[in-house]
Amino acid sequence: MSVGTAFFERQRALNAKLSWGEWSGYHAAAVFADSVDIEYNAIREAAAVIDVTPLYKYEVTGRDAAALLDRVVTRDVSSVEVDQVIYTPWCDEEGKVIDDGTVTRLATARFRVTAADPSYRWFSLNATGLDVEIEDISERTAGLALQGRLSREVLEAATGGDWSDLRYFRRRPSTIAGVDVDVTRTGYTGDRGYELWIPAEGALPVWDRIFEVGADQGIRPAGISALDICRLEASLILIEAEYTSARHAFAPELKYSPFEVGLGRLVKFDKGAEFTGRRALLAEREAGGPARRLVGLELDWLAIEAMYARHGLAPQVSAHVQRSPVPVSREGTQVGRATSVGWGPTIKKMVGFGSVSKGLEELGTRLSVEWTVEGERGRVGATVVPMPFLDL
């Protein structure tokens, strides 16, 4: 049974549509406003808050804290500075991605890890022989993403401090409404933004203060539907959409290496630690790379219009991201699949991720994507384009 997060009492009062989803056992608002576009526009033009409490959160401490994380993740944790945040995947012994998340260095021997999937057991299994403690702080730590063009103004008003010097992927402790808040300049929207990590018992005072000072900036609560649109425009991948966790995949083709999901740049073969999956990933690289590559696709809008016109209809495109995979073809032969396809309100284009065969990742490559109108399946042209689709 799903439960509410530390912010649930405020969200329940605002969610008049009773539009709830489920995220890791928590109630998660899909949309608060009459239309998801309202919340999307708040992120792109003003400011919005998104409850990210359902993320799993772990604190890793001890003399060998950095050694453990270096053993697990593909990035070089030993080189991370105090108050720095990194984004990284971690893999199984076959080099297939288990999850991706952030690692924040809170002190020399103390880190916070965020993950979409439960990872406590995996970290513990890799901690054999190390002087380290892993603590699951998920339930006692609330998370609030403050995102949007005016998010800095809201944060400065809430904290009474200057945040213009906090760089991307950096962290700074502060206080809001008398509550200790850990602030990282991170987010999942591709826009200016911050994530606030808050003791659960102090969540509501922080929420109230942010909405009090954010009124002049047009602040709104945003649900996971608006977040989904923003992350697609920003070309940020999603677990169980662009890839399946290696722990849950029930067929080999559902397992993906970092190089198959656009995270190859985050694999540091030259770091001092022998990380899990390194040998398999080296073998993959020496064999010429994986057989699949992640690409950005721009679908031909005129072709989509034509499919609707055949049924005497104007285009009726969902405002939400479509995550169910559909075939991608080249000259009538399937060469992959498209995931997370949707309309980008700012870029005014229909875009999506494509997992396609090696050799088809060159920009400008012409492919086709399956599209269905009134039960009739067809294909619309698509072009491999640069990512991110929107770079603010």
N, C-alpha and C positions, 0 to 999 in steps of 0.2 A: 504494500500500500504506500502510495506517495505521501510525503509530508511537506510542510511549508518550510522555506528557508527562514533565516533570521529577519528577513525583510517582508515576510508574507503578510503580516497584518496591514502594512501600508499598501502592498500590491493588491490585496484582496479588495480593499476599498476602491481602488482605481480601476480594477478590471471589471467594469460593468457588463461587458459582453460575456464574461465567464469563459474566456478563450484561454484555456490552459493546455499545456502539453506536459510531457514528463521528461526529466533530465536527471539521470543517475539517481532515481528514487525521490526526486523533489518535484513539487509543482513548479512549472516554469511557464510564465505568461507567453503565449504565442504572439498576441497583439493586445494592446490596451485601447488604442484609438479606434475610430470607426473604420479607418483604412490603414494598412501597413505603410502606405506612402507618407502619412503624417509623421510617423515615427522615423522612417528613413530620412525624411527631409530635416527633422530635428538633428539627426546625426551629421548630415552633410552641411547644414546651414546654421545651426545653433548649438545646442548641447543636449545630450540625453544620457540617462543612466540605464545600465543593463545589469541585472543580477547574475553574477557568474559564480555564486556560492557553490553550485553543484560540482564545480571542478574539484578533483581530488587534490589534496594538499598535504605534503609531507615535509617534515623538518629533519634534516640529516646533520648530526653533530658528532664531534669527536676528532681525535688526532688524525684518523684515516678517512674523514668525511670526503675530502676531495679525491682521495684514492678510490673510494667506492664509486663515486659518480663517474670518474674517469674510466673505471672498469665497465660501467653500464652504458653510458651515452657515447655518441660518436664525436662530439665536440671535445676540445681540449679544456677541461675544467681547471686544471692546475694553473692556467694562464689567466683565468678570470679574476678581475680585481674585486675587492670589497665594494659593495653597492653597485655592482654590474649585474645585468640580466642577460642570459643567452637563451636562444630558442634552439632546440635540438631534438632529433629523434633518438630512440633506442631500439635495439634489434635483438633477435634471438640468435642462436648459434649458426643458423643458416643465412644470416644477414638480412632477414625479413623484418620489417618494421612492426614493433609491438605497439608503440605509441609515440606521440610527439608532444612536447610541452616546454615549459620554461624552467630554468635553473637560476636562482638569485643567490648571490653570495652575500649573506647578511653579516658575516664576520669571517675571520681567517679559517675557523673550523666549524662554521655553521652555514647551512644552505637551506633554502626553501625550494621545493620542486612542485610544480603544478602539472596535472595530467588529466586527460579526458577519461581514461580508463583506470580501474584499480591497479596499482603497481606496487603496493606494499610488499607482497609476497616475492615479487621478482627482485626487488631491491634487496630484500632480506636474504634470498638464496645466493645473491652475488656478494654478500658481505662476509662470507666465510673467512675466518682468519684475520679479520680487520677489527681495529679498535674504533667502533662506530656505533651510534645509536640512531635508529630510524623511528620517528614518531608520526603517526597519522594524526594530523591536526585539522582534518577536513571539517569535522562537526563543530569545532570550537572557533573556526575562522570563517568569517563571512567575506565575500568578494563582491565588489561593486565596480563595474567599468564605467568611468566617466569619459564620454567620447564626444567628439564634435569640434567644429571650428572655434567655438567659444568655450571649450572645456577648461582652458587655462584660466580664463577670467572667473569662471565659477570656482575653481580650485583655490585661486588666490583670495577670493572673497570669503571662502569657507575656512581657510587656514590663517588668513591674515599675513601671508608671506608671498615672496616673489618666486615664481616657478619658471621664469624665462630661461634660466641657465641649466635646467635639468635636461640632459640630453636623452635621445632615444635609447632605450634599453639600459636605463640607469634608475637608481632607487634612492629614496630619501624618506626617513621617518618624519612624521608631523603629528599634529593634533587637530581634531575637528570636534567642536562641541564638548571639549574636555576629554575626548576619547583618543587614545593613541592609535594612529593610523599609519600603516606602512604604504607608501606610494611608489609605484613603479610607472615609468613612462612607457607603457605597453598597451596593447589592445588588439582587437580582432576585426577592426573596421577599415583599416587602411587610412584612417583620418587621424588628425591630432587627437590625442587621448591619453588617459591615465587609468591605472587599475589600483583600487584601494583595498587593502587587506586589513580587516577590522576584527577585533574580538567580537564574537557573536553577541555578547551581552550589550555591546555598545553600538550595534548595527542601527537601531531605530533612531537614536539621537543624531547619528551621522547623516542618515537619510533625510531627516527633518531639516537639518541645517543646510544641506546641499540644495534642497528644494526651496528653502527660504531665500537664500542668497542667489539662487539661479533663476528666480522668477523674471528678473530683468533681462536675462539672456534667452528667455523662452524655453527653459529646460523642460523636458518630458521624460517619462519612463518609456523605455523601448523594450519590446519583446524579442524573442529569439527569431521571429520571421524577419524583422528589419535587420537584425544582426547577420542573418544568412545572406541577405541581398548585398549588404556592405562587404562582407568577406569575399563573396564571389567577384564583385567588381575589383577588389584588391588582389584577386588571385591567391587567396589563402585557402589551403586545402583543409578538408574535414575528414576525421576518422569515420569509418563506416560509410563514407560517400566516395571519396577519391581512393581510399584504400581500406582494406579490412585488417584489423589487428591480427597479427600472426597467431595470437593466442585463441582467436575465435574462428579463424578461417577453417572451413571444412573441406576445402579442395585446394590443391597446390596453386592453381591459377588465381586464387583469391589472395595469395600472399605477395607482398610487394617489397622490393628493396628500396632504400632511400633514393637510388638513382632512377627508379621507375616512377617516383612521385614528385620529382623536382627538388629533392632534398640532398642531392649528391654533393653540393657545395658545402654541406655541413658535416661531411665525413672527413675527419682529419687522420689520414693514415700515418702522418709523421709525428703524431703526439707520442709522448713517452710511454703511455700505458697501452697494454694489449686489451682492447675493448671487445666485448662480446659481439661476435659476428664479423670481426675484422678479416679473418682468413677467408671467409666466404665472399666478402665484398672485394677483397684483393683478387680472388680468382675470377669474380665477375668482371672486374676491370680488365684483367689480363686477357680475358676471352673476347674483348671488344665491347664490353658493356652489356646491359640487359637487352632483351628482345623487345621490351616495351618502353615507350617514353611518354611523359606527360606533356601535353601541349595545350595552348590556348586556342579556342575555336571561335570564330565569328560566323554566325549563320546568316545566310542570304535572306534579308527581310522580304524582298520582292517574291522570293520563292514561297515563303510562308504565307504571304498575302494571297498568292495564287491558289494555294491549297484550300484556303477558306473560300475564295471566290468560286471555286468549282461547286461548292455547296450553297452558293448564294448568300454567304455570310461575310460580315466584316471580321477582321482578325480579332480573336478573343483570347488574348494571351494572359495567363495568370500573373498576378503581381508577385507570386511566391516562387522560390527556386525549386525546380523539379529535380529531385535527387535519384529517381529510379533510372538505372543505366539503360541506354538505348544504343543500337548498333551504329558504328561508324564504318563507312564503306569507301572504297576507291575503285572506280570502274566496275561496279557491281559486285565486288568481293569484299566481305567484311574484313576490316583490318584493325578493329578495336571497338571501343565503346566510349560514349560520352556520358559524363556525370555532371551533376550540379549545373544544369542548363537554366538560364533565366535572363530576363530583361534587365539591363542596367539603366536605371532611371537617369543617371547623370551622363553616361556615355551614349545613351539613346541607341543601344545595339543589343541584339540577342547574342549572348556569349555563353561559353561553357568550357569545362575541362574535357580533354580527350586523352584517353590512354590508347596509344596507337603503336603500330609496329615500327621497329627501328628502321630508319631511312625515310620516314615520313614526317620527321620533326622540323624540317627546314621551313623557315618562314615563307609564306606564299603558297605552300603546298595545297592543292585543291582536293577536298574530300567531300563526303556527303553524310548527313546525319538523319536518322529516321525521325519522322514527324507524323503525328496522327491527328486527323480532323474528323469528327463524327464517325469514329470507328474505322476510317479508311487510313491505312498506313501508306506512307510515301516517303520520299527522300528530298531533302533540301540541301543545296550546296553549302559548303562551309570552307573557310580559309584558315590555315594555321597563322596565327598572329602573335605579336609579342605579348608577354605578361610582365607586370600587371596590366589588366585592362584599363584600370584607372589608377594613376599615380599622382596623389595630391601632395 
